[in-house]
Amino acid sequence: MANDGKTRKVQGILNFASNKDVGPTSCKLCGMAYHSHLKPDRDAHQKYHSGFVNGRKWGGVITPLERIRARYNQKDTTIEIIRADAKLSSHISRVEKLLEFVNSELGAPPANDAWKKHFQGSIKPSAFVAVVQSTAVGMCITEPIIDVGTQGKWMVCLTQELVPNQTNKAIALGISRIWVAPKWRRYGIGRHLLRAVCNHLVHGVTLQPREVAFSQPSTSGIQLAKSFNGVKHKSGEVLLPVYIENA
């Protein structure tokens, strides 16, 4: 093509973003995805991350079911276990925020929301919360076993596989979700929550560990379940009571 003597104008594109800013960053600890080059995203992540690691504020006067003395950073502290009141919108909102952390870490779908609804029966769906200095640091969501014949199962601890053709008919209560903020793990809060559930879920009755089953335990949850109510089979394998969640 002949040169017509005119200067050609070429539109340029300036890309100041580095490769890491092309897409969202996913926090390895809290799991939140955010754009690290955007201040609103960074601020939102910082707030979410702090709540995930340290726990969320739980204001107001509480009436604990149990108080547990513990040592944290070489200081005495008190862990208070409460049962969230489904009649209080503030309690419902706080538990739902905690559930966001739980489901994000587990990569799980939303939990059964029966805990915040009226339920007829002795074993009622409930939310138990561990509180330290007005901060919720752990939570346990429970639900009754409706049909033990189809829900009750055994899981091999080592392989995380269900035992085929076996029904666990001893269970009466399901642990839908149990979670402790990372900062407060290794202080036995998970076990304290489970014991409080057994002691206080049914008025005047203490549930036995063998009556409790877990829905989808994580790696740390498996270790908690193993220590709480794992059963050693004659084959040498440790079996965990699990259940299929209610629809």
Wavefront OBJ file of the C-alpha trace (Angstrom):
o trace
v 0.000 0.000 0.000
v 1.352 3.398 -0.891
v 2.200 5.882 1.825
v -0.283 8.759 1.599
v 1.969 10.995 3.691
v -0.434 11.181 6.618
v 0.658 10.264 10.113
v -1.269 7.271 11.365
v -2.618 7.476 14.898
v -2.543 4.295 16.943
v -4.662 3.996 20.072
v -2.662 2.644 23.008
v -3.876 0.859 26.109
v -2.088 1.443 29.405
v -2.417 -1.339 31.927
v -1.036 -0.385 35.296
v -2.493 -3.394 37.081
v -0.121 -6.173 37.970
v -1.015 -9.773 37.287
v -2.165 -10.308 40.840
v -4.734 -7.499 40.440
v -6.397 -8.931 37.351
v -8.750 -11.059 39.398
v -9.782 -11.280 43.038
v -7.447 -12.558 45.724
v -8.741 -15.337 47.953
v -7.604 -15.205 51.588
v -6.132 -18.559 52.567
v -7.347 -18.257 56.155
v -10.820 -16.711 56.071
v -11.644 -17.703 52.486
v -12.944 -14.285 51.431
v -12.319 -13.264 47.819
v -11.527 -9.575 47.292
v -9.645 -7.203 44.982
v -6.487 -6.246 46.847
v -5.957 -3.069 44.783
v -9.344 -1.637 45.792
v -9.487 0.033 49.212
v -13.193 -0.728 49.849
v -12.458 -4.390 49.148
v -9.416 -4.359 51.440
v -11.414 -2.715 54.225
v -14.262 -5.220 53.838
v -11.789 -8.093 53.931
v -10.042 -6.727 57.021
v -13.356 -6.527 58.895
v -14.475 -9.997 57.814
v -11.038 -11.505 58.477
v -10.883 -10.073 61.993
v -14.319 -11.472 62.829
v -13.409 -14.862 61.396
v -10.126 -15.153 63.305
v -11.083 -13.530 66.609
v -14.855 -14.020 66.747
v -17.759 -11.575 66.442
v -19.061 -9.200 69.069
v -21.984 -10.516 71.094
v -23.361 -7.587 73.031
v -26.055 -7.377 75.650
v -26.658 -9.184 78.902
v -26.332 -12.959 78.639
v -27.459 -15.780 80.901
v -24.899 -18.554 80.480
v -25.799 -22.211 80.766
v -22.246 -23.016 81.784
v -19.081 -21.138 82.717
v -15.680 -22.692 82.057
v -12.415 -21.369 83.409
v -9.515 -21.525 80.963
v -5.986 -20.207 80.488
v -5.379 -17.963 77.489
v -2.054 -16.173 76.917
v -1.059 -17.133 80.462
v -4.133 -15.405 81.854
v -7.304 -16.806 83.379
v -10.377 -16.278 81.240
v -13.994 -17.396 81.357
v -15.819 -19.129 78.520
v -19.595 -18.779 78.763
v -21.891 -21.124 76.855
v -25.306 -19.730 75.953
v -28.286 -20.910 73.951
v -29.313 -18.370 71.332
v -32.887 -17.165 71.781
v -34.737 -17.676 68.489
v -37.314 -15.112 69.629
v -34.700 -12.340 69.547
v -33.888 -10.916 66.127
v -30.498 -9.771 67.426
v -29.562 -13.357 68.331
v -30.755 -14.659 64.964
v -28.713 -12.033 63.123
v -25.546 -12.796 65.100
v -25.830 -16.540 64.599
v -26.413 -16.052 60.878
v -23.208 -14.004 60.684
v -21.303 -16.787 62.433
v -22.801 -19.301 60.015
v -21.290 -17.335 57.146
v -17.857 -18.094 58.610
v -18.696 -21.759 59.134
v -20.068 -22.417 55.666
v -17.245 -20.460 54.045
v -14.591 -22.531 55.806
v -16.373 -25.822 55.135
v -17.338 -24.911 51.589
v -20.799 -26.059 52.647
v -24.295 -24.983 51.596
v -26.432 -23.043 54.087
v -27.321 -25.037 57.186
v -30.860 -26.100 57.996
v -32.544 -23.024 59.482
v -34.870 -24.973 61.780
v -32.928 -23.628 64.797
v -34.692 -20.276 64.435
v -38.205 -21.666 63.982
v -40.835 -23.045 66.339
v -40.536 -26.825 66.631
v -42.741 -29.399 68.337
v -40.734 -32.083 70.072
v -38.446 -32.661 73.037
v -35.228 -32.353 71.014
v -35.497 -28.893 69.521
v -33.178 -27.453 66.859
v -30.954 -24.921 68.610
v -27.883 -22.723 68.341
v -25.359 -22.810 71.185
v -22.707 -20.093 71.327
v -19.411 -19.837 73.231
v -18.766 -16.275 74.420
v -15.521 -14.818 75.792
v -15.516 -11.198 76.963
v -18.621 -10.311 74.923
v -17.230 -11.959 71.789
v -18.751 -15.061 70.189
v -15.799 -17.391 69.580
v -17.600 -20.658 68.832
v -20.964 -22.023 67.777
v -22.858 -25.297 67.506
v -26.074 -25.788 65.508
v -28.209 -28.810 66.390
v -31.186 -30.530 64.801
v -33.249 -33.585 65.767
v -32.959 -36.843 63.884
v -36.342 -37.260 62.193
v -35.924 -40.691 60.589
v -33.069 -42.654 62.129
v -33.591 -45.484 59.650
v -32.552 -43.322 56.717
v -30.412 -40.694 58.465
v -28.277 -42.659 60.922
v -24.922 -43.774 59.502
v -21.383 -44.751 60.493
v -18.306 -43.190 58.904
v -14.809 -44.676 58.869
v -12.611 -42.039 60.478
v -9.508 -42.793 58.399
v -11.109 -42.866 54.942
v -14.156 -40.647 55.630
v -16.309 -43.201 53.820
v -19.727 -44.363 55.015
v -19.998 -47.954 56.169
v -22.267 -49.624 53.588
v -25.503 -51.335 54.586
v -25.258 -50.210 58.216
v -27.684 -48.021 60.168
v -26.829 -46.256 63.402
v -30.081 -46.461 65.349
v -28.706 -45.025 68.599
v -28.572 -41.398 67.477
v -31.215 -38.841 68.423
v -29.466 -35.534 67.804
v -27.549 -34.134 64.847
v -24.736 -31.592 64.978
v -25.367 -29.672 61.786
v -22.474 -27.228 62.252
v -19.793 -26.729 64.883
v -17.112 -24.075 64.599
v -14.533 -22.264 66.718
v -12.713 -19.079 65.676
v -9.086 -19.905 64.702
v -7.621 -17.772 67.503
v -9.519 -19.845 70.077
v -8.877 -23.328 68.783
v -6.966 -25.858 70.903
v -8.668 -24.614 74.072
v -11.319 -27.332 74.168
v -14.178 -24.996 73.253
v -15.626 -27.483 70.761
v -15.894 -30.157 73.462
v -17.382 -27.647 75.910
v -20.052 -26.791 73.335
v -20.890 -30.460 72.786
v -21.117 -31.120 76.519
v -23.390 -28.112 76.974
v -25.631 -29.427 74.197
v -25.879 -32.821 75.907
v -26.520 -31.261 79.321
v -29.014 -28.543 78.384
v -30.738 -29.278 75.075
v -33.501 -31.410 76.618
v -34.873 -30.146 79.915
v -34.223 -32.614 82.728
v -32.410 -35.092 80.474
v -28.698 -35.560 79.820
v -28.015 -36.908 76.350
v -25.229 -39.442 75.986
v -22.380 -38.965 73.481
v -23.520 -42.068 71.565
v -26.829 -40.276 70.846
v -25.015 -37.451 69.022
v -24.084 -37.583 65.319
v -22.236 -35.196 62.996
v -23.308 -34.090 59.530
v -20.186 -33.217 57.524
v -17.160 -32.923 59.802
v -14.090 -31.080 58.512
v -10.586 -32.386 59.177
v -10.502 -30.723 62.598
v -14.146 -31.677 63.142
v -13.292 -35.321 62.566
v -10.694 -35.166 65.331
v -13.233 -33.554 67.659
v -15.833 -36.210 66.842
v -13.251 -38.968 67.294
v -12.357 -37.769 70.792
v -15.978 -37.096 71.747
v -17.764 -40.261 70.651
v -15.661 -42.250 68.201
v -16.075 -46.034 68.475
v -13.273 -48.493 67.826
v -14.511 -51.360 65.660
v -13.206 -54.919 65.992
v -11.459 -54.371 62.657
v -9.311 -51.737 64.344
v -10.957 -48.860 62.494
v -12.463 -45.944 64.419
v -16.070 -45.274 63.419
v -17.842 -41.948 63.816
v -21.614 -41.521 64.203
v -22.835 -39.353 61.321
v -26.188 -38.551 59.762
v -27.785 -37.336 56.570
v -29.101 -33.808 57.158
v -32.803 -33.039 57.050
v -33.960 -31.497 53.788
l 1 2 3 4 5 6 7 8 9 10 11 12 13 14 15 16 17 18 19 20 21 22 23 24 25 26 27 28 29 30 31 32 33 34 35 36 37 38 39 40 41 42 43 44 45 46 47 48 49 50 51 52 53 54 55 56 57 58 59 60 61 62 63 64 65 66 67 68 69 70 71 72 73 74 75 76 77 78 79 80 81 82 83 84 85 86 87 88 89 90 91 92 93 94 95 96 97 98 99 100 101 102 103 104 105 106 107 108 109 110 111 112 113 114 115 116 117 118 119 120 121 122 123 124 125 126 127 128 129 130 131 132 133 134 135 136 137 138 139 140 141 142 143 144 145 146 147 148 149 150 151 152 153 154 155 156 157 158 159 160 161 162 163 164 165 166 167 168 169 170 171 172 173 174 175 176 177 178 179 180 181 182 183 184 185 186 187 188 189 190 191 192 193 194 195 196 197 198 199 200 201 202 203 204 205 206 207 208 209 210 211 212 213 214 215 216 217 218 219 220 221 222 223 224 225 226 227 228 229 230 231 232 233 234 235 236 237 238 239 240 241 242 243 244 245 246 247
